[in-house]
Amino acid sequence: MSGVGDGILVVDKPAGWTSHDVVGRCRRLLSTRRVGHAGTLDPAATGVLVLGANRGTKFLTHLVAHDKAYAATVRLGVATVTDDAEGEPLGEPVDATGVVDDALAAAVAALTGPIQQVPSSVSAIKVDGQRSYARVRGGQDVELPPRPVTVSRFDVLDRRLDGPFLDLDVVVEVSSGTYVRALARDLGRALGVGGHLTALRRTRSGPFTLDEARTLEQVETEPRVEPLAAVARRLFPVLDVDERQAGNLAHGGFLPATGLEGPVGAFAPDGTLVALVGDTPRGAKPLLVLVTGG
């Protein structure tokens, strides 16, 4: 069976699978070793995982910085080592049933907008060459420095009592690099009751949404990807070039500056995506060449 071409695949990641598990499965389903993903999801999380196949893997560099949206459940009343339900509790549960709406709204507001966030210690951030989560699971105490992130939306949709706990269904929209687990942790800390994440579903990564995400069973039934030309037209400004300019780009040459922000998709007269280009002081430089120069 021949493999698919160059393109992007949006998968609805199932619970219990690592992002690497999904990549491995899709390598077999798409009959190509060249598969990668644009942004890890925790094993317990579900939802949008953007994959690239073949030369689509090189596209992923331009996708990882996109903002993301999530539906999540936060449990107030106890913090955990991992800031989610997988970790051991940090101390005894605290009665969170007395958290009033005004206090909750104030704590959420303080975590909305540009903030400095300390990532979860079980993140994939490297500390002296080793993943932070590996150090934590090895028994080490890890303290990561805060970094700027933006929480553009943090809405509480529902609240439910469960014994001493208060469960919150929330939706958040965040910049790349934001940890929703850390938002749950910091919300509980601000309210003085502790908190952790019990459910997480990514509903959007940049322009890619759950509406177009496919289950692994659907990918197995119909192994296909969205061609890079179509993806580029969705994501980036479009620059039409003539045959001479297309040939120049195919050999790594420059074009006059486009005056456009970010990567720009350069298309030949026949509709072929020649390259992604970006402006520099010397002109528009190829960021990724997608055709072979003759």
C-alpha positions as CSV (number, residue, x, y, z in Angstrom):
1,M,0.0,0.0,0.0
2,S,1.4,3.4,-0.9
3,G,1.6,6.2,1.7
4,V,-0.3,9.4,1.6
5,G,1.1,12.6,0.3
6,D,2.3,15.7,2.1
7,G,-0.3,17.2,4.4
8,I,-2.0,17.9,7.7
9,L,-4.2,15.5,9.7
10,V,-6.4,16.6,12.7
11,V,-7.0,13.7,15.1
12,D,-9.4,13.6,18.0
13,K,-6.9,12.0,20.5
14,P,-8.5,9.4,22.7
15,A,-8.0,9.3,26.5
16,G,-5.1,7.1,27.7
17,W,-3.0,7.6,24.6
18,T,0.2,9.7,24.6
19,S,0.7,12.1,21.7
20,H,3.6,9.8,20.7
21,D,1.2,6.8,20.7
22,V,-1.0,8.6,18.2
23,V,1.9,9.5,16.0
24,G,3.0,5.9,16.0
25,R,-0.4,4.7,15.1
26,C,-0.8,7.2,12.3
27,R,2.6,6.2,10.9
28,R,1.1,2.8,10.3
29,L,-2.3,4.0,9.1
30,L,-0.8,6.5,6.7
31,S,2.0,4.2,5.6
32,T,4.8,6.7,6.2
33,R,7.4,7.1,8.9
34,R,7.4,10.9,8.5
35,V,4.6,11.9,11.0
36,G,4.9,14.5,13.8
37,H,2.6,16.5,15.9
38,A,2.2,20.2,16.7
39,G,1.7,20.4,20.5
40,T,1.6,17.6,23.0
41,L,-1.6,16.6,24.8
42,D,-1.4,14.8,28.2
43,P,-2.4,11.1,28.1
44,A,-5.5,11.7,30.1
45,A,-6.6,14.6,27.8
46,T,-8.6,14.2,24.6
47,G,-9.3,16.4,21.6
48,V,-7.6,18.2,18.8
49,L,-4.1,16.9,18.0
50,V,-2.6,18.4,14.8
51,L,-0.3,16.0,12.8
52,G,1.9,16.5,9.8
53,A,2.7,13.8,7.3
54,N,5.8,13.8,5.1
55,R,6.7,17.4,4.2
56,G,3.8,18.4,6.4
57,T,6.0,17.7,9.4
58,K,8.0,20.8,8.3
59,F,4.8,22.8,8.4
60,L,4.4,22.0,12.1
61,T,7.0,24.6,13.0
62,H,4.6,27.3,11.8
63,L,1.6,25.8,13.7
64,V,2.9,25.2,17.2
65,A,2.7,28.9,18.2
66,H,-1.1,29.1,17.6
67,D,-3.4,29.8,20.5
68,K,-5.6,26.9,21.8
69,A,-9.0,26.4,23.4
70,Y,-10.0,23.8,25.9
71,A,-13.0,22.6,27.9
72,A,-11.9,21.4,31.3
73,T,-13.1,20.5,34.8
74,V,-11.4,21.9,37.8
75,R,-11.8,20.3,41.3
76,L,-11.5,22.7,44.2
77,G,-10.7,21.3,47.6
78,V,-7.3,19.6,47.2
79,A,-4.1,20.1,45.3
80,T,-2.1,17.3,43.8
81,V,1.6,16.7,43.0
82,T,0.9,16.8,39.3
83,D,-1.8,19.4,39.3
84,D,-4.2,16.9,37.8
85,A,-6.1,13.8,39.0
86,E,-3.2,11.5,38.2
87,G,-1.1,12.8,41.1
88,E,-1.1,12.1,44.8
89,P,-3.0,14.7,47.0
90,L,-1.0,17.3,48.7
91,G,-2.4,17.1,52.2
92,E,-5.9,16.5,53.3
93,P,-9.0,17.8,51.4
94,V,-10.3,21.2,52.4
95,D,-14.0,22.0,52.4
96,A,-14.5,24.1,49.2
97,T,-18.3,24.2,49.4
98,G,-18.2,27.7,50.9
99,V,-16.5,29.3,47.9
100,V,-18.8,32.1,46.9
101,D,-19.4,33.4,43.4
102,D,-17.8,36.8,44.0
103,A,-14.5,35.2,45.3
104,L,-14.5,32.8,42.4
105,A,-15.1,35.5,39.9
106,A,-12.3,37.6,41.3
107,A,-9.8,34.7,41.3
108,V,-10.7,33.9,37.7
109,A,-10.3,37.5,36.6
110,A,-6.9,37.6,38.2
111,L,-5.9,34.6,36.0
112,T,-7.2,36.2,32.8
113,G,-5.2,38.3,30.4
114,P,-1.4,38.5,30.3
115,I,-0.1,36.7,33.3
116,Q,3.1,35.2,34.6
117,Q,2.6,31.4,35.0
118,V,4.8,28.9,36.7
119,P,4.4,25.7,34.5
120,S,3.4,22.5,36.0
121,S,6.4,20.6,37.4
122,V,5.3,17.5,35.4
123,S,5.5,19.4,32.1
124,A,7.8,18.4,29.2
125,I,10.1,21.4,29.8
126,K,13.7,20.4,29.9
127,V,15.8,21.1,33.0
128,D,19.5,20.6,32.5
129,G,18.7,18.3,29.5
130,Q,16.1,16.2,31.3
131,R,12.3,16.5,31.0
132,S,10.8,18.1,34.2
133,Y,8.2,15.3,34.5
134,A,11.0,12.7,34.5
135,R,12.8,14.5,37.4
136,V,9.5,14.7,39.4
137,R,8.7,11.0,38.8
138,G,12.3,10.3,39.9
139,G,11.6,11.9,43.3
140,Q,13.2,15.3,42.7
141,D,11.7,18.6,43.6
142,V,11.5,20.8,40.5
143,E,10.7,24.5,40.5
144,L,10.3,26.1,37.1
145,P,10.6,29.8,36.6
146,P,7.4,31.8,35.6
147,R,6.9,32.8,32.1
148,P,4.5,35.1,30.3
149,V,1.4,33.6,28.8
150,T,-2.0,35.1,27.8
151,V,-5.3,33.7,28.9
152,S,-7.8,35.4,26.6
153,R,-10.8,33.6,27.9
154,F,-11.5,31.9,31.3
155,D,-15.3,31.3,31.8
156,V,-17.0,29.1,34.4
157,L,-19.9,27.4,32.8
158,D,-21.2,25.3,35.7
159,R,-20.4,24.5,39.3
160,R,-21.3,21.3,41.2
161,L,-20.8,20.1,44.8
162,D,-19.3,16.6,45.4
163,G,-18.8,16.1,49.1
164,P,-16.3,18.7,50.3
165,F,-15.3,19.4,46.7
166,L,-16.5,22.1,44.3
167,D,-16.2,21.0,40.6
168,L,-16.1,23.7,38.0
169,D,-16.7,23.2,34.3
170,V,-14.7,25.8,32.5
171,V,-13.7,26.9,29.0
172,V,-10.4,28.6,28.4
173,E,-8.6,30.1,25.4
174,V,-4.9,30.5,25.9
175,S,-1.6,31.3,24.1
176,S,0.8,28.6,23.2
177,G,2.8,27.3,26.2
178,T,0.0,27.9,28.7
179,Y,-0.7,25.0,31.1
180,V,-4.4,24.5,32.0
181,R,-3.3,22.3,34.9
182,A,-1.4,25.3,36.3
183,L,-4.5,27.4,35.9
184,A,-6.4,24.9,38.0
185,R,-3.6,24.8,40.6
186,D,-3.4,28.6,40.8
187,L,-7.2,29.1,41.0
188,G,-7.3,26.7,44.0
189,R,-4.4,28.4,45.6
190,A,-5.9,31.9,45.2
191,L,-9.1,30.7,46.9
192,G,-7.2,29.0,49.7
193,V,-8.6,25.5,49.1
194,G,-6.3,23.9,46.6
195,G,-7.3,22.8,43.2
196,H,-6.4,20.4,40.3
197,L,-7.6,19.4,36.9
198,T,-9.8,16.4,36.5
199,A,-10.7,16.6,32.8
200,L,-9.3,18.3,29.7
201,R,-10.4,18.3,26.1
202,R,-8.7,20.5,23.5
203,T,-11.4,21.9,21.3
204,R,-9.3,24.0,19.0
205,S,-5.6,24.5,18.0
206,G,-5.3,27.6,15.9
207,P,-7.9,27.3,13.2
208,F,-8.2,23.5,13.6
209,T,-11.3,22.5,15.5
210,L,-13.1,19.4,16.8
211,D,-15.5,19.7,13.9
212,E,-12.8,18.5,11.5
213,A,-11.0,16.2,13.9
214,R,-11.2,12.5,13.1
215,T,-11.0,9.5,15.4
216,L,-8.2,6.9,14.8
217,E,-10.9,4.5,13.6
218,Q,-12.0,7.0,11.0
219,V,-8.4,7.5,9.9
220,E,-8.0,3.8,9.6
221,T,-11.1,3.6,7.4
222,E,-10.0,6.5,5.2
223,P,-6.3,7.3,5.5
224,R,-6.0,10.8,4.0
225,V,-4.5,14.2,4.8
226,E,-5.4,17.8,3.9
227,P,-2.9,18.9,1.2
228,L,-0.5,21.6,2.2
229,A,-1.7,24.0,-0.5
230,A,-5.1,23.9,1.0
231,V,-3.8,24.3,4.5
232,A,-1.6,27.2,3.5
233,R,-4.5,29.0,2.0
234,R,-6.4,28.6,5.3
235,L,-3.6,29.7,7.5
236,F,-1.4,32.3,5.7
237,P,-1.6,35.3,3.4
238,V,-1.3,34.2,-0.2
239,L,1.2,35.6,-2.7
240,D,0.8,34.7,-6.4
241,V,4.2,34.5,-8.2
242,D,5.1,34.0,-11.8
243,E,7.1,31.1,-13.3
244,R,10.4,33.0,-13.0
245,Q,9.8,33.9,-9.4
246,A,8.6,30.3,-8.6
247,G,11.9,28.9,-10.1
248,N,13.9,31.4,-8.1
249,L,12.1,30.3,-4.8
250,A,12.6,26.7,-5.7
251,H,16.4,27.3,-5.7
252,G,16.3,29.2,-2.4
253,G,16.3,32.6,-4.0
254,F,14.7,35.8,-2.6
255,L,11.7,37.8,-3.8
256,P,10.9,41.5,-3.2
257,A,9.5,42.0,0.3
258,T,5.8,41.1,0.5
259,G,4.9,43.7,3.2
260,L,2.8,41.0,4.8
261,E,3.1,39.7,8.4
262,G,4.2,36.2,9.2
263,P,4.7,33.3,6.8
264,V,3.2,33.9,3.4
265,G,2.2,31.1,1.0
266,A,3.8,31.6,-2.4
267,F,1.8,30.0,-5.2
268,A,2.8,29.3,-8.8
269,P,0.4,30.1,-11.7
270,D,-0.8,26.5,-11.8
271,G,-1.8,26.7,-8.1
272,T,1.2,24.7,-6.8
273,L,2.4,25.8,-3.3
274,V,6.1,26.7,-4.0
275,A,7.2,27.9,-0.6
276,L,6.4,29.7,2.6
277,V,8.3,33.0,2.6
278,G,8.9,35.7,5.2
279,D,10.1,39.3,4.9
280,T,13.7,40.1,5.9
281,P,15.8,43.3,5.3
282,R,17.0,41.6,2.1
283,G,13.5,40.8,0.8
284,A,11.2,37.8,1.1
285,K,13.2,34.8,2.1
286,P,12.0,31.2,1.7
287,L,11.2,29.7,5.1
288,L,10.2,26.4,3.6
289,V,10.6,25.3,0.0
290,L,8.1,22.8,-1.1
291,V,9.0,22.1,-4.7
292,T,12.3,20.9,-6.2
293,G,14.2,23.2,-8.4
294,G,15.1,21.9,-11.8
